[in-house]
Amino acid sequence: MGHHRQVLRTTAAGVVSATLVAGTALGLAPTAQAAPNPVRFVDISGDGGTVLKANVVTPAAAGGTRRYPLLVMPTSWGLPQVEYLAQAQKLADSGYVVVTYNVRGFWQSGGEIEVAGPPDVADASKVIDWALANTPSDSGHIGMAGVSYGAGISLLTAAHDKRVRTVAALSGWADLIDSIYSGRTQHVQAAALLDGASLVTGRQGAELRQTFDDFYASNLAKEPELIAWGKKRSAVTYVDQINANGTAVMLAGAWGDTVFPPNQYADFYEKLTGPKRLEMRPGDHATAELTGLFGLPNDVWKDTERWLDHHLRGVDNGIDREQPVRLKPRSSGGYEGYPDWKSAAATERKIALGGTTTIRANVNSGADGGTVFLSSILDQVAQLPPMASIPLLPRRWAAVWQSEKYQTARQVRGTAKLHTTVTPTEESGTLVAYLYDVGPLGLGKLVTNAPYTFHGRTPGKPFGVDLELYSTAYDVPAGHRLALVVDTVDPLYIEHNPSGAQLTFSSPANDPSYVSVPLREQ
């Protein structure tokens, strides 16, 4: 537990600095340019009378009886309400009334942090009520958009408020548990980032503090409560309501998002039945949208405006005739269009994981998923993902399997899946699987990874493991091979291996082990 607390303190310190710098920069950005559209800073009474600090941007030509589409934008976790001002000005230029507001519990807004709980959803509806009564907005044309926390609240509000006709959810979540507790494994660096930022910029209530503490403490007795808490705050729980409302939903995320991994967005996208669009790009959490917050040209915000224009303003801009799934691979420059998520991976190829291999726990083998934010940003801007020398990985601590050398390039698209048989020496444990692109000299570049934790197993008794690795789009050059590495320690996650534990991986004849790699047809 002491180690986990140190991780929290270290990560939180970095987050605190980053949050303050980002907040200051974003606060200055809107004043650095002329603001042709009127901006009002207002107080809005949210759920239970909680004061929400907001700003309203209206078109410069607003006046008389004319009504404009309304766009409501809740802020990101830890950022002030001026976060979206640069984009709000652009949208007002196009004829929107834009209301951005600081969610409860952060900065000058009242209340305590609810983590997209029912009060946050009720707040968003109250903001809509206020805007309809106090701005020239049109009650029949209402949308919501936001980054990260604002994206999650927007999706949840669309499920509960039929007036929301369209949503653009950027770097958000649809399944909170599958984001920070996937594979029954605590994503400790992601949680520490959120915890640290909220300690600096917001007010945690007793429930949130207890939830974080139970999360770090790996309290299995509280696991059902944690899952129920997360489901209440996940749009996937209410997907039937969103579908019944016919809400038009655009989802945009990043392959390397270390807070909200891409799988949960892709799974949610497949469950939507109304107008929908999914965009995935290189980067980490909210990095793809960042330049747009400063008013600079940005692909995500450009498509967001096109989506809103079509579904709120009725503009025939062709976005409804484009392939709805847009993927930008990490290792090449262009976008690829697909009719649906599953079409990205037209074929699958299995890499056999033969033989029997035993590894010891408690030591980082040198294979890991990198550092929250830093690693995926390096991959985004310089195509430098986390690396490891595959021949030098100590086989005492890491199990390694490799494919044959590929004569032609392989385009990995979608979700790789691990199937294996594990025999533990203890009832609990954690393993982390990594898929590497291995060059001629044995240097491996991380393609994808994912953790897996088990509890209540009988020591010495084998059991099957099926694990989905994080979805990705990565091109493996000709002459390279893929390698699957499994170890037990990764700084991104809390591990549950008792001291001295061992894990044995086998491939029974009646149930062979493999990793299935999704490939695009060439």
VOTIVEX-174117 format. One line per 10 residues: number of its first residue (from 1); their letters; for each residue x, y, z of C-alpha. Coordinates in steps of 0.02 Angstrom, whole numbers. Layout:
N
NUM) a) X Y Z | ...
***
This chain:
522
1) mghhrqvlrt) 0 0 0 | 146 115 37 | 208 91 -141 | 37 137 -210 | 31 294 -103 | 202 343 -170 | 141 318 -348 | -8 428 -309 | 101 565 -233 | 225 561 -376
11) taagvvsatl) 95 558 -514 | -16 685 -429 | 130 806 -414 | 157 799 -600 | -28 815 -635 | -42 964 -518 | 93 1056 -615 | 22 1008 -784 | -153 1057 -733 | -100 1228 -670
21) vagtalglap) 2 1263 -826 | -138 1204 -941 | -268 1301 -844 | -167 1460 -851 | -129 1440 -1035 | -308 1403 -1080 | -366 1549 -977 | -251 1666 -1072 | -288 1597 -1245 | -458 1678 -1272
31) taqaapnpvr) -395 1851 -1223 | -253 1843 -1347 | -371 1868 -1493 | -517 1981 -1533 | -685 1913 -1479 | -814 1972 -1605 | -956 1876 -1525 | -1027 1938 -1358 | -970 1838 -1205 | -1062 1842 -1040
41) fvdisgdggt) -998 1764 -879 | -1150 1706 -780 | -1203 1604 -630 | -1324 1463 -666 | -1422 1375 -530 | -1391 1190 -549 | -1470 1040 -464 | -1519 1080 -285 | -1473 1262 -310 | -1286 1228 -332
51) vlkanvvtpa) -1204 1377 -419 | -1121 1335 -584 | -1000 1462 -657 | -1030 1478 -843 | -1000 1584 -995 | -1116 1616 -1141 | -1061 1658 -1317 | -1194 1717 -1438 | -1181 1759 -1623 | -1135 1940 -1653
61) aaggtrrypl) -1291 1961 -1760 | -1408 1895 -1626 | -1561 2003 -1598 | -1746 2012 -1627 | -1842 1850 -1631 | -1717 1741 -1720 | -1670 1579 -1631 | -1505 1484 -1644 | -1452 1304 -1610 | -1392 1281 -1430
71) lvmptswglp) -1230 1193 -1386 | -1193 1154 -1203 | -1014 1109 -1157 | -968 1044 -982 | -785 1068 -938 | -649 937 -930 | -591 867 -764 | -494 1003 -674 | -505 1141 -806 | -598 1308 -788
81) qveylaqaqk) -748 1364 -891 | -641 1465 -1012 | -573 1299 -1078 | -683 1303 -1233 | -688 1490 -1269 | -584 1482 -1428 | -697 1347 -1499 | -853 1434 -1433 | -807 1589 -1533 | -789 1486 -1692
91) ladsgyvvvt) -954 1400 -1661 | -1041 1565 -1625 | -972 1628 -1791 | -1064 1483 -1872 | -1227 1528 -1786 | -1231 1437 -1619 | -1272 1495 -1445 | -1136 1411 -1342 | -1145 1389 -1153 | -991 1318 -1069
101) ynvrgfwqsg) -992 1288 -882 | -883 1226 -743 | -950 1062 -678 | -994 1054 -494 | -853 1029 -371 | -719 1113 -479 | -647 1288 -476 | -777 1421 -431 | -930 1312 -458 | -1015 1252 -298
111) geievagppd) -1042 1078 -230 | -927 928 -223 | -859 819 -363 | -988 688 -412 | -889 601 -551 | -1031 615 -678 | -1158 555 -552 | -1345 597 -558 | -1318 777 -493 | -1200 811 -640
121) vadaskvidw) -1330 749 -764 | -1464 852 -678 | -1349 1004 -685 | -1332 988 -874 | -1522 987 -893 | -1532 1141 -781 | -1405 1229 -893 | -1514 1188 -1044 | -1666 1257 -951 | -1572 1417 -911
131) alantpsdsg) -1509 1439 -1089 | -1682 1420 -1164 | -1749 1551 -1044 | -1605 1675 -1056 | -1527 1662 -1231 | -1594 1664 -1410 | -1576 1474 -1419 | -1692 1354 -1509 | -1774 1219 -1402 | -1785 1102 -1551
141) higmagvsyg) -1599 1106 -1593 | -1495 1065 -1439 | -1327 977 -1434 | -1189 941 -1310 | -1003 923 -1332 | -850 909 -1223 | -678 837 -1194 | -644 699 -1066 | -757 732 -916 | -866 845 -1023
151) agislltaah) -883 704 -1150 | -940 579 -1018 | -1068 699 -945 | -1132 742 -1119 | -1165 559 -1161 | -1251 528 -995 | -1359 683 -1014 | -1412 628 -1189 | -1476 466 -1112 | -1579 557 -981
161) dkrvrtvaal) -1636 716 -1073 | -1726 689 -1238 | -1699 871 -1286 | -1515 832 -1326 | -1520 787 -1509 | -1335 765 -1543 | -1173 737 -1447 | -989 753 -1489 | -893 658 -1354 | -706 686 -1370
171) sgwadlidsi) -582 578 -1271 | -720 523 -1155 | -781 361 -1081 | -932 253 -1110 | -885 122 -979 | -796 189 -826 | -755 18 -753 | -686 -47 -917 | -579 110 -923 | -491 112 -755
181) ysgrtqhvqa) -525 -66 -692 | -514 -171 -850 | -458 -349 -822 | -503 -325 -637 | -341 -226 -625 | -327 -52 -552 | -253 71 -676 | -160 160 -537 | -72 297 -637 | -234 347 -723
191) aalldgaslv) -327 351 -556 | -186 450 -475 | -193 576 -617 | -378 605 -588 | -358 606 -399 | -213 728 -401 | -297 850 -521 | -456 851 -419 | -362 884 -257 | -286 1041 -335
201) tgrqgaelrq) -434 1111 -432 | -587 1041 -346 | -672 979 -189 | -684 794 -156 | -830 733 -51 | -821 591 74 | -893 466 -51 | -764 505 -185 | -620 502 -61 | -678 332 3
211) tfddfyasnl) -697 267 -175 | -518 316 -217 | -452 240 -55 | -545 76 -83 | -482 73 -261 | -299 93 -210 | -317 -30 -67 | -380 -170 -182 | -524 -200 -63 | -611 -351 -140
221) akepeliawg) -755 -336 -18 | -793 -167 -95 | -775 -226 -276 | -965 -248 -305 | -992 -71 -238 | -855 -2 -352 | -930 -87 -504 | -1105 -24 -463 | -1035 151 -435 | -950 146 -605
231) kkrsavtyvd) -1100 74 -699 | -1210 216 -637 | -1085 335 -718 | -1066 243 -884 | -1164 286 -1041 | -1159 104 -1097 | -1277 66 -952 | -1406 179 -1034 | -1371 142 -1217 | -1550 84 -1245
241) qinangtavm) -1612 256 -1190 | -1491 344 -1307 | -1549 232 -1449 | -1731 262 -1407 | -1700 450 -1410 | -1619 435 -1582 | -1472 542 -1526 | -1337 572 -1656 | -1172 525 -1572 | -994 563 -1627
251) lagawgdtvf) -855 479 -1528 | -672 529 -1547 | -529 449 -1453 | -344 406 -1457 | -259 239 -1478 | -143 270 -1332 | -269 344 -1210 | -202 289 -1040 | -357 353 -948 | -498 292 -1060
261) ppnqyadfye) -430 153 -1174 | -505 138 -1349 | -590 -32 -1327 | -732 33 -1221 | -772 171 -1348 | -771 48 -1493 | -884 -74 -1399 | -1006 66 -1358 | -1005 126 -1538 | -1059 -46 -1598
271) kltgpkrlem) -1210 -40 -1479 | -1274 126 -1547 | -1414 115 -1675 | -1442 299 -1717 | -1332 414 -1824 | -1154 384 -1765 | -971 415 -1804 | -811 345 -1727 | -641 426 -1748 | -479 356 -1677
281) rpgdhatael) -308 439 -1692 | -133 424 -1621 | -104 507 -1453 | -150 497 -1270 | -293 565 -1167 | -359 727 -1244 | -195 762 -1335 | -276 753 -1508 | -397 894 -1462 | -273 1005 -1371
291) tglfglpndv) -219 1124 -1509 | -400 1159 -1551 | -428 1227 -1375 | -306 1364 -1422 | -403 1401 -1581 | -274 1319 -1695 | -323 1208 -1842 | -369 1036 -1777 | -445 882 -1860 | -550 832 -1711
301) wkdterwldh) -633 1001 -1690 | -656 1021 -1877 | -754 858 -1884 | -846 903 -1725 | -909 1064 -1805 | -957 970 -1963 | -1053 842 -1859 | -1145 978 -1762 | -1179 1080 -1919 | -1262 932 -2003
311) hlrgvdngid) -1365 870 -1857 | -1411 1037 -1775 | -1410 1160 -1919 | -1459 1043 -2060 | -1305 1083 -2165 | -1279 963 -2309 | -1091 948 -2288 | -1078 764 -2336 | -1028 698 -2165 | -1177 580 -2167
321) reqpvrlkpr) -1116 503 -2329 | -938 469 -2269 | -882 303 -2197 | -933 323 -2014 | -777 240 -1941 | -621 345 -1968 | -455 274 -1911 | -283 356 -1920 | -146 225 -1896 | -5 261 -1776
331) ssggyegypd) 130 222 -1903 | 66 309 -2061 | -10 476 -2106 | -179 450 -2188 | -354 416 -2125 | -444 255 -2167 | -633 242 -2182 | -738 89 -2139 | -926 55 -2138 | -914 -12 -1960
341) wksaaaterk) -786 -53 -1826 | -774 -238 -1865 | -733 -206 -2047 | -565 -129 -1998 | -500 -304 -1961 | -551 -407 -2112 | -447 -558 -2061 | -366 -631 -1907 | -204 -726 -1893 | -159 -830 -1742
351) ialggtttir) 15 -841 -1668 | 31 -1007 -1577 | 94 -998 -1398 | 165 -1173 -1385 | 259 -1262 -1248 | 254 -1237 -1060 | 334 -1084 -981 | 347 -1035 -798 | 386 -859 -740 | 413 -785 -569
361) anvnsgadgg) 313 -635 -509 | 351 -471 -421 | 486 -405 -540 | 467 -291 -691 | 550 -385 -834 | 582 -227 -933 | 425 -246 -1037 | 295 -117 -986 | 164 0 -1055 | 265 157 -1021
371) tvflssildq) 211 310 -922 | 39 388 -920 | 31 529 -1050 | 217 538 -1088 | 236 375 -1184 | 85 394 -1298 | 126 577 -1333 | 299 522 -1392 | 214 394 -1502 | 96 528 -1568
381) vaqlppmasi) 227 658 -1613 | 381 551 -1651 | 317 372 -1673 | 419 319 -1522 | 314 198 -1419 | 384 108 -1267 | 523 -11 -1321 | 608 -167 -1256 | 749 -277 -1317 | 656 -441 -1338
391) pllprrwaav) 812 -555 -1337 | 872 -474 -1175 | 709 -491 -1078 | 748 -607 -931 | 651 -768 -958 | 645 -792 -770 | 521 -647 -761 | 446 -642 -936 | 367 -770 -1053 | 406 -735 -1236
401) wqsekyqtar) 334 -805 -1397 | 371 -742 -1572 | 293 -758 -1744 | 388 -800 -1901 | 471 -657 -1993 | 343 -573 -2106 | 391 -561 -2289 | 265 -422 -2319 | 199 -283 -2208 | 57 -322 -2088
411) qvrgtaklht) -75 -191 -2046 | -141 -225 -1871 | -316 -151 -1852 | -431 -179 -1705 | -419 -289 -1550 | -290 -426 -1525 | -349 -566 -1410 | -248 -680 -1298 | -307 -856 -1256 | -201 -962 -1141
421) tvtpteesgt) -202 -1081 -993 | -125 -1022 -830 | -78 -1124 -677 | -44 -1014 -524 | 46 -1054 -363 | -66 -931 -268 | -253 -895 -270 | -228 -716 -333 | -114 -641 -463 | -89 -516 -603
431) lvaylydvgp) -14 -538 -775 | 13 -408 -910 | 19 -454 -1094 | 115 -352 -1223 | 119 -366 -1412 | 280 -300 -1490 | 338 -260 -1667 | 512 -336 -1669 | 644 -275 -1792 | 795 -371 -1861
441) lglgklvtna) 903 -324 -1710 | 774 -383 -1585 | 714 -211 -1531 | 528 -218 -1495 | 409 -71 -1515 | 250 -86 -1413 | 96 -117 -1520 | -28 -145 -1379 | -47 -216 -1204 | -175 -254 -1068
451) pytfhgrtpg) -176 -317 -887 | -270 -465 -812 | -300 -502 -628 | -377 -657 -549 | -437 -696 -374 | -504 -851 -288 | -413 -978 -396 | -353 -1146 -330 | -163 -1151 -323 | -94 -1284 -440
461) kpfgvdlely) -255 -1296 -540 | -250 -1231 -720 | -382 -1112 -787 | -416 -1026 -952 | -379 -842 -983 | -459 -740 -1121 | -394 -562 -1129 | -430 -424 -1254 | -280 -310 -1280 | -311 -126 -1310
471) staydvpagh) -372 -89 -1485 | -248 -9 -1602 | -199 27 -1783 | -15 -10 -1815 | 84 -59 -1970 | 217 -194 -1947 | 353 -174 -2081 | 408 -315 -2194 | 554 -412 -2119 | 488 -387 -1941
481) rlalvvdtvd) 396 -509 -1829 | 271 -496 -1687 | 311 -552 -1511 | 194 -583 -1365 | 273 -551 -1196 | 190 -587 -1029 | 256 -529 -861 | 181 -483 -692 | 231 -302 -652 | 193 -140 -742
491) plyiehnpsg) 200 35 -663 | 34 79 -747 | -61 -48 -643 | -78 -117 -468 | -17 -296 -461 | -92 -433 -353 | 48 -562 -350 | 95 -625 -176 | 281 -629 -140 | 364 -778 -221
501) aqltfsspan) 217 -819 -334 | 242 -907 -500 | 133 -924 -655 | 145 -1067 -779 | 78 -1047 -956 | 34 -1203 -1054 | -49 -1252 -1218 | -152 -1411 -1196 | -183 -1513 -1353 | -371 -1494 -1333
511) dpsyvsvplr) -362 -1307 -1298 | -206 -1231 -1380 | -145 -1059 -1328 | -132 -917 -1453 | -140 -732 -1482 | -261 -682 -1620 | -202 -530 -1718 | -330 -429 -1819 | -266 -380 -1991 | -327 -265 -2127
521) eq) -339 -339 -2300 | -205 -270 -2416
***
